[in-house]
Amino acid sequence: AELFHHFVPVFLLTSLFDITPLRILFIFFLDDLNVAIDAISDNIGKEWRTLARKLGFKEAQLEQIVNNHQHDMKSQIVSVLTEWARKNGSDASVDNLVAALRSCKLNLVADIVEEEVKNSR
């Protein structure tokens, strides 16, 4: 019954607004990614650089982000994560972020991300 609940809005959106189901799926996962980025930026603190390095950012890139968002750590974190999502396209997923967090031993943040994404649905 719960699975059917999720298909009703998709059917309505596709018929009312001429949106493809694939686009709705993309929006759905993008929304999850935004929830994850918000949860990380609210909870990771100064360990954000560790995660950024794990996601493939070089030190010079991190310094540029810090310079662009001086005295605003949350903006620095959001900037890194949105840039990562932009560069990785369809490979940018909540699962990949959670895996990166866990590999950095940031398990509490990973747990918070999973919980907030789950609660946002």
ZIGI-V901523 format. One record per residue. N is the residue number from 1. PSI is psi as a letter, one per 20 degrees, with the letter a starting at -180 (none if undefined). Layout:
# ZIGI-V901523
N|PSI + N|PSI
This chain:
# ZIGI-V901523
1|h + 2|h + 3|g + 4|h + 5|h + 6|h + 7|h + 8|g + 9|h + 10|g + 11|g + 12|g + 13|g + 14|h + 15|h + 16|h + 17|j + 18|l + 19|p + 20|q + 21|h + 22|g + 23|h + 24|g + 25|g + 26|g + 27|g + 28|g + 29|h + 30|h + 31|g + 32|g + 33|g + 34|h + 35|g + 36|g + 37|g + 38|g + 39|g + 40|g + 41|h + 42|i + 43|i + 44|h + 45|b + 46|i + 47|j + 48|h + 49|h + 50|g + 51|g + 52|g + 53|g + 54|h + 55|j + 56|j + 57|p + 58|q + 59|h + 60|h + 61|g + 62|g + 63|h + 64|g + 65|g + 66|g + 67|h + 68|h + 69|l + 70|p + 71|k + 72|n + 73|h + 74|g + 75|h + 76|g + 77|g + 78|g + 79|g + 80|g + 81|h + 82|h + 83|g + 84|g + 85|g + 86|g + 87|h + 88|i + 89|c + 90|i + 91|i + 92|o + 93|r + 94|g + 95|g + 96|h + 97|g + 98|g + 99|g + 100|g + 101|g + 102|h + 103|h + 104|j + 105|k + 106|l + 107|h + 108|g + 109|g + 110|g + 111|g + 112|g + 113|g + 114|g + 115|g + 116|h + 117|g + 118|g + 119|i + 120|i + 121|none
